[in-house]
Amino acid sequence: MQIKPFLQEVAEDLVARFGNQLENCAIVFNNKRPSAYLQKHFADIIGKPFFSPSFFTIQEFFASSTSYKIADFYLQFFTLHRIYNQLLAEEKLETISSHKFFPLAKIILSDFNQIDADLVDAEKLYRDLEDISVINKDFDYLSPEQYEFLAQFWTSYSEGKHKKQQELFIKMWRRMPKLYHKYHATLKEQGYLTNGSVYRYLADDITRHQEFISNFDKGKIIFIGFNALSSAEAKIFTQLQEADKALFYFDADTYYLDDISQEAGLFLRKNINQLGLKNEFANQESLMKSAPHQVNVFKVQGQSAQAKILNNILEEDYTSAETVGKTVVVLADESLLIPTLQTIPTNLNGKAIDLNVTMGFALSTSSIFGLVDLWLMSQLEILQRDKVSYKNVEAFLTHPLTGLSQKMRDKILTALLEENQVEIDHKRLLRQSGLFEAFYKKIDDPQHVVTNLLDVLDYVLTRLSNAKTLKKIDAELFVKTIQELNRLHDTFSSHIGKEEIPFVIYLVQKSLQAIAVPLSGDPLNGIQVMGLLETRNLNFDKVVILGFNEGIIPKSSIGNSFIPDSIRRVYGLPVLENLDAISAYMVYRLLQRAKNINFVYNSLTDESTSGEASRILKQLEYESGFDFTYNELNLEVKTEPFKEVKIEKTSNAFIQETLQKYLDKKKVLSPSALTQYISNPIDFFFNYIAGIKEPKEISAVVEANEIGSILHKVMEYFYEDLRSAEITAAHIKEKRKQVPALIQKAFNAVMFKNPDMIMEYKGMQKVILSIVEAYVNIILNQDEAQTPFMIISLEQKVEAEISFPLRGKEASIKIFGFIDRVDVKDGVTKIIDYKTGSDKLTFKDIPELFNSDGKHINKALIQTLLYTYAYEQFSGKSFVEPNLYVVKTMSVDGVWFKSGRQTLSGAYLEEIKPEFLDELRKKLTELFEAPYFVASKVEENYKYSIYKTLFGK
């Protein structure tokens, strides 16, 4: 059977009814979209040039009835705020700042608009609210979000202060009627009305707007496809019908219109049966029942996966010749726009695919908004402390639209990394001139927020155009952003003179976040992508709805309002069930003329979706008798089989050359390199042969290894000028007074490469300074107990050669390192190593120290014994003893290594030294001779390795 689209039937009826008089009619829709379709149908039917009727959206049509202008949101907000503060002042109460009032104002303005559109007596409604809040002391109808808003509104808000809150609340309701009347009167004096008040004036008595109605005396005002009406619309429509000025075409189906259990027909029943509006399309056959409907349900796992299925559903639509109203992809969940655009190809087999996206592309997801947002955040930082955080400067340098050369980028970032500056001075950024000067120019006046931002965008746009690197979509987004900013500038200019700059920045951010840019395409042909609201009045043979989840369609909340549900019901204001009925109607009317219907929903539960299909789908399954096919996308979860990563040395020329450099003494081996090899041989390869290093970052957090470096520096400074003579307890006591200053000097040397820098420490830095001070005191307490002793050297560099057998010959390498301190006490020379980590003094035995697949490697012991060996070689001394100062545990555990009960000193130490050397030689032979670099079999040995992902763990 041939099913015509609803608008084609309307066009045929109107041409038959009005013929040449069509030009005298006004055609009114709920939204802009259907006009193009209706005009196309007129053209097809009439088949020759004709004078078109006037097309309006309902808001445009009502607004044309008055000479007043419609106030935009910002004019409404600033007017409301001014009056609210006047009322507070009259009550001798403290006024409220714009920033605090903003979230509240949005709710009040939305409530006012609804009160007007539904012709509610504001005075009476707010009086009822006041009475209820007097009775209902717990405000128990407020949602947590509304409490949140009130908490911002009344700084003193807390659960325990209900008494106080209650009084403030009652005062607020008392203030509301005054606010409502004064607000409307003030706007009117300036020549403005709100949308709601236009509706109210028109509804009051339509005959008083004779001049407006007489424009359509020769024709009729034709209302097409309306469903839920506000009280004002209902009153205006009935008055126009009584005056014989209007015709109504309702897009209805008896399936849900005549069955009162179907919520989809709720508003149409009200319009036709209660209001008595005459539907020109009454008594039509039910397409829901008679037409064939093939429904495919796709249950997929994951949000973006819903879009990925489109290529399967739309396969034949990519290649078929485009016809009007063939295929639509409806995004019930608008966040699926980007995955949808990434899924539908631009061409197939060399033929372009026609795609028209009527939904706006959200500016907030674009790189332009990223740049604007970065500018706004940087400006806030400059205003607050004349500095910009490193992460924001880095984001600016690496942003794709700034167009800085890689060389310039690297030069600046390297300089900043060197200095480890968490915040960069504002003046320093300005000195870079060019784009930096435009971007970091300080705002000196609230009026300049928008103009300065426009200058930045202008600078960037010119630069991109000259470099010919401007993408088409970016160009459209730039134009839209600049238009919006100019509009804001016009609105703001007379209102923001006395506002705080951060608040103006906040407003700019909020208004740009709300912008959507329509993507180009043919509104009639090809595959149409739109939101559910935009489908009103339109019909398609094939319908695909993505995001068909409960909680998304219908929505699960009505939006913020201060008017509780009970009062909304009394006064006929919209309630939650209205959303159910509207959603059900929009889906049903889209289905009644569609042959092929596809519902896609996400079956995974997360914070944004319930994992349930929409109740509308459940209803259709149960009642409609449509032909349903179910498809479930099951993504198999496979675990990657573990592959052991081994790096072969023998046949790899680069590895062999690098290892040879150690044998030729062109490279020296540090104790930490050796201990890394022992713990996890493959780490040694990545670090010392492949040279893969962790990228340096600037962070306000001081890393654990930096605390160690600061402590080492302090101890070096502390003993620097004491080492010339024997050190006594009195010497240490005296010098301790200087510790805080020495810690600051050491902190600046390690963190900023500048020991003499003068700075004010804050937050975490103070914590680090006091941790280091505690560590220094632990070491000095130990040292005082050991006095008198002599210090031979501090931070001394030592080198030594170690020979070992390699492929049947003798080979050797050079080791080097810095010994923290060398002491002499009672004739014994001691190597002292400071450790801030959780190093242990215990060890099992020497062979286990070198066992890469064992659990008893003690890096600190290997390191200090290596230093001991190197120092003995270097100085010609013997009986040198290793000590380890583990600051966290030394006050309890002492400073000597132990195996079982034996302390590593005296005769036992001398016994161990040759055994240590022997095992060390074996390990070096393995390093140069073993065929592979492998990972340790003990996970604990590479627990903190940065290369884990590279060797498959």
Summary of the structure (lengths in Angstrom):
residues: 953
radius of gyration: 39.0
end to end distance: 62.9
largest distance: 120.4
contacts: 2880
relative contact order: 0.08
helix: 52%
strand: 15%
